[in-house]
Amino acid sequence: MTNQISRTLSPVLYLPHGGGPLPILGDKGHEKMVSFLKEIATTLGEPSAILVISAHWEEEQATITSNSSPGIIYDYYGFPAEAYTIHYAAPGNPVLAKEIYALLLESGVPAKLDEQRGFDHGLFVPLKLMYPEAQIPCIQLSLLKNLDPRKHIAIGKAIALLREKNILIIGSGMSFHNLKTFFSNDIDSSRENDAFDDWLIETCINPEILSEVREQRLIEWEKAPFARFCHPREEHLLPLHVCYGIACAGTPIAKVIFNNEVMGKKVTSFLWQ
Protein backbone atom coordinates (compact mmCIF):
# COMPACT_ATOMS: atom_id res chain seq x y z
CA MET A 1 0.00 0.00 0.00
CA THR A 2 1.44 3.36 -1.01
CA ASN A 3 1.69 6.37 1.28
CA GLN A 4 1.40 8.85 -1.59
CA ILE A 5 -1.30 11.47 -1.10
CA SER A 6 -3.62 12.29 -3.99
CA ARG A 7 -4.59 15.80 -5.09
CA THR A 8 -8.22 15.55 -4.04
CA LEU A 9 -8.14 15.64 -0.28
CA SER A 10 -10.87 15.59 2.33
CA PRO A 11 -10.81 18.36 4.94
CA VAL A 12 -9.14 18.02 8.32
CA LEU A 13 -10.59 20.17 11.06
CA TYR A 14 -9.41 21.00 14.59
CA LEU A 15 -12.26 22.55 16.53
CA PRO A 16 -13.35 23.50 20.05
CA HIS A 17 -16.13 21.40 21.55
CA GLY A 18 -16.74 23.70 24.53
CA GLY A 19 -17.53 22.93 28.13
CA GLY A 20 -19.35 19.61 28.47
CA PRO A 21 -22.93 19.81 27.17
CA LEU A 22 -23.14 23.61 27.56
CA PRO A 23 -23.11 24.41 23.81
CA ILE A 24 -26.23 22.29 23.36
CA LEU A 25 -27.93 23.69 26.48
CA GLY A 26 -27.88 27.26 25.16
CA ASP A 27 -25.08 28.67 27.33
CA LYS A 28 -24.39 32.29 26.37
CA GLY A 29 -20.65 31.80 26.67
CA HIS A 30 -20.84 29.38 23.76
CA GLU A 31 -23.01 31.38 21.36
CA LYS A 32 -20.20 32.31 18.96
CA MET A 33 -18.85 28.78 18.92
CA VAL A 34 -22.30 27.31 18.30
CA SER A 35 -22.84 29.65 15.35
CA PHE A 36 -19.45 28.71 13.94
CA LEU A 37 -20.09 24.97 14.18
CA LYS A 38 -23.49 25.26 12.52
CA GLU A 39 -22.06 27.37 9.69
CA ILE A 40 -18.84 25.44 9.02
CA ALA A 41 -20.72 22.23 8.28
CA THR A 42 -22.32 23.87 5.24
CA THR A 43 -18.88 24.51 3.71
CA LEU A 44 -17.46 21.01 4.17
CA GLY A 45 -19.66 19.11 1.76
CA GLU A 46 -21.37 15.83 2.59
CA PRO A 47 -18.83 13.34 3.93
CA SER A 48 -19.49 9.62 3.65
CA ALA A 49 -18.12 9.15 7.17
CA ILE A 50 -16.68 11.19 10.03
CA LEU A 51 -13.63 10.32 12.12
CA VAL A 52 -13.29 12.18 15.42
CA ILE A 53 -10.15 12.28 17.54
CA SER A 54 -11.58 13.27 20.91
CA ALA A 55 -9.73 14.86 23.82
CA HIS A 56 -11.90 12.74 26.12
CA TRP A 57 -10.58 9.31 25.26
CA GLU A 58 -7.12 8.03 26.16
CA GLU A 59 -5.78 4.49 25.81
CA GLU A 60 -2.41 2.76 26.09
CA GLN A 61 -2.50 2.28 22.34
CA ALA A 62 -4.43 3.88 19.51
CA THR A 63 -7.98 2.53 19.75
CA ILE A 64 -10.84 2.78 17.28
CA THR A 65 -14.56 2.38 17.96
CA SER A 66 -15.85 -0.50 15.83
CA ASN A 67 -19.46 -0.84 16.98
CA SER A 68 -22.09 -0.56 14.26
CA SER A 69 -24.50 1.18 16.69
CA PRO A 70 -22.49 3.09 19.34
CA GLY A 71 -24.25 4.46 22.38
CA ILE A 72 -23.67 7.74 24.21
CA ILE A 73 -21.22 8.28 27.06
CA TYR A 74 -22.23 11.14 29.38
CA ASP A 75 -18.66 11.83 30.44
CA TYR A 76 -19.45 14.93 32.49
CA TYR A 77 -21.13 15.64 35.79
CA GLY A 78 -22.95 18.39 37.67
CA PHE A 79 -25.17 19.56 34.80
CA PRO A 80 -28.98 19.81 34.58
CA ALA A 81 -30.97 16.63 34.02
CA GLU A 82 -31.50 17.44 30.35
CA ALA A 83 -27.76 17.06 29.79
CA TYR A 84 -28.18 13.34 30.39
CA THR A 85 -30.97 12.90 27.85
CA ILE A 86 -28.98 14.14 24.85
CA HIS A 87 -29.00 11.64 22.00
CA TYR A 88 -26.89 11.35 18.87
CA ALA A 89 -27.83 8.15 17.12
CA ALA A 90 -25.31 8.22 14.28
CA PRO A 91 -24.32 4.75 13.09
CA GLY A 92 -20.81 3.44 13.46
CA ASN A 93 -18.67 2.12 10.62
CA PRO A 94 -16.93 -1.16 11.46
CA VAL A 95 -15.45 -1.48 7.97
CA LEU A 96 -13.76 1.91 8.21
CA ALA A 97 -12.63 1.13 11.75
CA LYS A 98 -10.85 -1.99 10.51
CA GLU A 99 -9.27 -0.01 7.68
CA ILE A 100 -7.87 2.54 10.14
CA TYR A 101 -6.67 -0.30 12.35
CA ALA A 102 -4.82 -1.82 9.39
CA LEU A 103 -3.23 1.50 8.41
CA LEU A 104 -1.94 2.02 11.93
CA LEU A 105 -0.46 -1.46 12.16
CA GLU A 106 1.12 -1.12 8.73
CA SER A 107 2.95 1.99 9.95
CA GLY A 108 4.12 0.28 13.12
CA VAL A 109 1.62 2.03 15.41
CA PRO A 110 0.17 -0.35 18.03
CA ALA A 111 -3.62 -0.32 17.74
CA LYS A 112 -6.79 -2.12 18.71
CA LEU A 113 -10.50 -2.10 18.00
CA ASP A 114 -13.16 -1.45 20.65
CA GLU A 115 -16.61 -2.88 19.93
CA GLN A 116 -18.11 -1.68 23.22
CA ARG A 117 -17.28 2.01 23.55
CA GLY A 118 -19.83 4.65 22.63
CA PHE A 119 -19.48 8.30 21.61
CA ASP A 120 -18.24 10.78 24.22
CA HIS A 121 -19.11 14.47 24.25
CA GLY A 122 -16.03 15.30 22.20
CA LEU A 123 -18.00 13.79 19.34
CA PHE A 124 -21.68 14.18 20.05
CA VAL A 125 -21.62 17.81 21.17
CA PRO A 126 -20.01 19.34 18.05
CA LEU A 127 -21.63 16.90 15.63
CA LYS A 128 -25.10 17.46 17.04
CA LEU A 129 -24.59 21.11 16.07
CA MET A 130 -22.87 20.43 12.74
CA TYR A 131 -24.88 17.43 11.50
CA PRO A 132 -28.01 17.24 13.70
CA GLU A 133 -29.66 14.56 11.52
CA ALA A 134 -27.06 12.05 12.80
CA GLN A 135 -27.17 10.13 9.51
CA ILE A 136 -23.45 10.12 8.69
CA PRO A 137 -21.53 7.12 10.08
CA CYS A 138 -19.06 8.15 12.79
CA ILE A 139 -16.12 6.55 14.53
CA GLN A 140 -13.72 7.75 17.22
CA LEU A 141 -9.98 7.37 17.53
CA SER A 142 -8.40 7.65 20.97
CA LEU A 143 -5.42 9.62 22.16
CA LEU A 144 -2.52 7.86 23.87
CA LYS A 145 -2.22 7.99 27.63
CA ASN A 146 1.45 8.94 27.33
CA LEU A 147 0.40 12.27 25.73
CA ASP A 148 3.56 12.21 23.61
CA PRO A 149 3.15 14.86 20.87
CA ARG A 150 5.56 13.10 18.51
CA LYS A 151 3.58 9.86 18.71
CA HIS A 152 0.31 11.66 18.07
CA ILE A 153 1.72 13.24 14.93
CA ALA A 154 2.87 9.75 13.92
CA ILE A 155 -0.66 8.42 14.39
CA GLY A 156 -1.90 11.11 12.02
CA LYS A 157 0.74 10.31 9.41
CA ALA A 158 -0.16 6.64 9.59
CA ILE A 159 -3.77 7.27 8.58
CA ALA A 160 -3.19 10.12 6.11
CA LEU A 161 -4.52 7.98 3.23
CA LEU A 162 -8.00 8.49 4.68
CA ARG A 163 -7.95 11.93 3.06
CA GLU A 164 -8.25 10.22 -0.34
CA LYS A 165 -11.69 9.07 0.72
CA ASN A 166 -14.68 11.26 1.41
CA ILE A 167 -14.06 11.21 5.16
CA LEU A 168 -14.27 14.31 7.33
CA ILE A 169 -11.56 14.16 9.98
CA ILE A 170 -12.11 16.19 13.16
CA GLY A 171 -9.75 16.81 16.04
CA SER A 172 -12.09 17.74 18.89
CA GLY A 173 -10.45 19.65 21.73
CA MET A 174 -9.76 23.25 22.79
CA SER A 175 -6.78 25.43 21.91
CA PHE A 176 -7.02 26.91 25.42
CA HIS A 177 -7.93 24.61 28.29
CA ASN A 178 -7.21 25.94 31.76
CA LEU A 179 -10.35 24.96 33.67
CA LYS A 180 -9.62 27.15 36.68
CA THR A 181 -9.66 30.28 34.55
CA PHE A 182 -12.84 29.27 32.72
CA PHE A 183 -14.77 29.17 35.97
CA SER A 184 -13.11 32.00 37.90
CA ASN A 185 -13.76 35.68 37.40
CA ASP A 186 -10.77 36.49 39.61
CA ILE A 187 -8.11 35.29 37.16
CA ASP A 188 -7.19 37.54 34.25
CA SER A 189 -5.58 35.20 31.75
CA SER A 190 -5.83 37.37 28.64
CA ARG A 191 -2.07 37.97 28.37
CA GLU A 192 -1.23 34.28 28.59
CA ASN A 193 -4.18 33.27 26.43
CA ASP A 194 -3.25 35.73 23.67
CA ALA A 195 0.45 34.87 23.69
CA PHE A 196 -0.09 31.14 23.31
CA ASP A 197 -2.85 31.64 20.76
CA ASP A 198 -0.58 33.87 18.65
CA TRP A 199 2.17 31.23 18.80
CA LEU A 200 -0.19 28.45 17.78
CA ILE A 201 -1.58 30.42 14.86
CA GLU A 202 1.89 31.36 13.68
CA THR A 203 2.99 27.73 13.90
CA CYS A 204 0.04 26.37 11.95
CA ILE A 205 -0.50 28.97 9.22
CA ASN A 206 2.79 30.74 8.45
CA PRO A 207 3.90 29.53 4.98
CA GLU A 208 7.46 30.70 5.62
CA ILE A 209 8.00 28.13 8.36
CA LEU A 210 9.72 25.05 6.95
CA SER A 211 7.79 21.80 7.36
CA GLU A 212 10.41 20.23 9.64
CA VAL A 213 10.48 23.38 11.77
CA ARG A 214 6.68 23.46 11.99
CA GLU A 215 6.60 19.86 13.14
CA GLN A 216 9.34 20.42 15.69
CA ARG A 217 7.51 23.43 17.10
CA LEU A 218 4.43 21.26 17.62
CA ILE A 219 6.49 18.50 19.21
CA GLU A 220 8.12 21.03 21.54
CA TRP A 221 4.89 22.92 22.17
CA GLU A 222 5.75 23.28 25.87
CA LYS A 223 8.35 25.87 24.84
CA ALA A 224 5.60 28.17 23.55
CA PRO A 225 4.73 31.27 25.61
CA PHE A 226 2.63 30.28 28.64
CA ALA A 227 2.13 26.80 27.22
CA ARG A 228 1.60 25.09 30.56
CA PHE A 229 -0.66 27.85 31.80
CA CYS A 230 -2.92 27.43 28.79
CA HIS A 231 -2.70 23.63 28.92
CA PRO A 232 -1.95 22.34 32.42
CA ARG A 233 -2.65 18.98 30.82
CA GLU A 234 -2.42 18.71 27.03
CA GLU A 235 -5.19 16.30 26.11
CA HIS A 236 -7.25 19.09 24.53
CA LEU A 237 -4.32 20.23 22.38
CA LEU A 238 -3.14 16.84 21.09
CA PRO A 239 -6.05 16.25 18.67
CA LEU A 240 -4.42 19.10 16.73
CA HIS A 241 -1.19 17.09 16.51
CA VAL A 242 -3.06 14.13 15.05
CA CYS A 243 -4.75 16.47 12.57
CA TYR A 244 -1.42 17.96 11.56
CA GLY A 245 0.05 14.49 11.07
CA ILE A 246 -2.83 13.57 8.79
CA ALA A 247 -2.61 16.80 6.81
CA CYS A 248 1.12 17.47 6.62
CA ALA A 249 1.85 15.37 3.52
CA GLY A 250 -0.85 17.12 1.50
CA THR A 251 -1.77 20.52 2.94
CA PRO A 252 0.60 21.25 5.84
CA ILE A 253 -0.44 24.90 6.11
CA ALA A 254 -3.74 25.40 7.91
CA LYS A 255 -6.27 28.21 7.78
CA VAL A 256 -7.79 29.89 10.83
CA ILE A 257 -11.55 29.53 10.53
CA PHE A 258 -12.55 30.54 14.05
CA ASN A 259 -10.75 32.82 16.49
CA ASN A 260 -13.15 34.01 19.11
CA GLU A 261 -14.23 33.66 22.72
CA VAL A 262 -15.64 30.55 24.33
CA MET A 263 -16.60 31.08 27.97
CA GLY A 264 -14.60 34.31 27.92
CA LYS A 265 -11.37 32.78 26.55
CA LYS A 266 -9.99 33.05 23.04
CA VAL A 267 -9.92 29.76 21.18
CA THR A 268 -8.95 28.94 17.63
CA SER A 269 -10.10 26.42 15.05
CA PHE A 270 -7.93 25.33 12.12
CA LEU A 271 -8.82 23.80 8.77
CA TRP A 272 -6.52 21.91 6.43
CA GLN A 273 -8.22 21.71 3.05
HELIX and SHEET records of a PDB file:
HELIX    1   1 LYS A   28  HIS A   30  5                                   3    
HELIX    2   2 GLU A   31  ILE A   40  1                                  10    
HELIX    3   3 ALA A   41  THR A   43  5                                   3    
HELIX    4   4 ALA A   81  TYR A   84  5                                   4    
HELIX    5   5 PRO A   94  GLU A  106  1                                  13    
HELIX    6   6 HIS A  121  MET A  130  1                                  10    
HELIX    7   7 PRO A  149  ALA A  158  1                                  10    
HELIX    8   8 ALA A  160  GLU A  164  5                                   5    
HELIX    9   9 LEU A  179  PHE A  182  1                                   4    
HELIX   10  10 SER A  190  ILE A  205  1                                  16    
HELIX   11  11 SER A  211  ILE A  219  1                                   9    
HELIX   12  12 TRP A  221  LYS A  223  5                                   3    
HELIX   13  13 ALA A  227  CYS A  230  1                                   4    
HELIX   14  14 GLU A  234  HIS A  236  5                                   3    
HELIX   15  15 LEU A  238  ALA A  247  1                                  10    
SHEET    1   A 6 CYS A 138  LEU A 144  0                                        
SHEET    2   A 6 ALA A  49  GLU A  59  1                                        
SHEET    3   A 6 ILE A 167  GLY A 173  1                                        
SHEET    4   A 6 VAL A  12  PRO A  16  1                                        
SHEET    5   A 6 LYS A 265  TRP A 272 -1                                        
SHEET    6   A 6 LYS A 255  VAL A 262 -1                                        
SHEET    1   B 2 ALA A  62  THR A  65  0                                        
SHEET    2   B 2 ALA A 111  ASP A 114  1                                        
END                                                                             
